[in-house]
Amino acid sequence: MPPPRNHYPATTTTANTSRRHCP
């Protein structure tokens, strides 16, 4: 799983990280 570099909906983990990074 790649880091939250791009703000795009991919998987649950990525979405969670993106949400935490960008509230």
N, C-alpha and C positions, 0 to 999 in steps of 0.2 A: 504493500500500500504506500503510494507516494505521499509526501508531506503536503500540507495545505498551501501549496504554491499558487494554484489557480482557484478562483472562487466559482467552482462549478459543481452542481449536484452529481455525485457519482455513487458512492456507497453510503451505508449508514455511518460507518466510521468517519469517512471523509466529511459527510454532512455535519456530523457532530463537531468535528474539529473546526470546520469552517464557521459553524454557528458560534462556537466559543471564541474564535479569533475575531469574527465580525458579528457582534451582538445586534 
